Amino acid sequence: MAVALVLVLIVVGSVLFHFLSPWWWTPIASNWGYIDNTIIITFWITGVVFAAVVLFMAYCVFRFRHREGNRAAYEPENKRLESWLTIFTAVGVTALLIPGLFVWSQFVNVPSDAAEVEIVGQQWQWSFRLPGKDGKLGRSDTRDVTAENPLGVIASDPNGQDDIVVEAADLHLPVGKPVKMLLRSIDVLHDFYVPEFRAKMDMVPGSVSYFWFTPTRTGTFQVLCSQLCGQGHPLMHGVVVVDTEQDYLTWLGQQQTFAQLSAPQKTGSADQTPDKTMASGLKIAPKLETVGSR
Ligand code: CUA
């Protein structure tokens, strides 16, 4: 009796915790309401199955408890029960998988008007690159990474000269415009994750992964690294600021292009490494750099 009661309490407690707990998602700041819906469908299916299985267990523990002289029925096979269980399981698993496939397809099918932004992860900081006036990102290669060219932009590619390089600082994006996020890593696996955008993806050294989203409200959002990437992993934070069009253009005007950043190096002022805090009021850069320059 006590065991059955504990099982019932586990179900009631889990359901109450789910509905009453204060730890729910942060308010969404992108177009990916679909992802929330998919998770809610998953919660419902797994929740109902969990409650049904545990309550059935409680019932069996109570109903078929030990009594003197009772004997268990011996029934090693039951075709009807097995087919029903198979059908129910198949329907449940399909319902769990199908919504995710639809969302995934939308997540990686980028609308043609999306602006490209490159995100570069490295131990243990985030950098960004935006196309310049030509609207095109120049090619890049990890082999071209140096202190003066931290993102490995290929200098011989004319498309890269006007690219805007934001090293270890905040990324700004205009609100309401779709962006295609191109993700690169120049050392180990990282994972770009902004909880409010409901978007994350692994960054794999040697390849470029991508997803797209539209920021739906202005604000400052924290970037987390969501893939264990070494000692500094828990400190690998970044910031995405979603601006109004006006604020975004102001910010963009203050950034340096790849050509400007590589200029001092050509004129020979040797120890003049690019000022990493140039990209306006950046509180996060110094901390990350301490970690990065270990
Ligand atoms: Cu980068 Cu964890």
Boltz pocket constraint, residues with backbone or C-beta under 6 A from the ligand:
constraints:
  - pocket:
      binder: B
      contacts: [[A, 121], [A, 122], [A, 124], [A, 189], [A, 190], [A, 191], [A, 225], [A, 226], [A, 227], [A, 228], [A, 229], [A, 230], [A, 233], [A, 234], [A, 236]]
      max_distance: 6.0
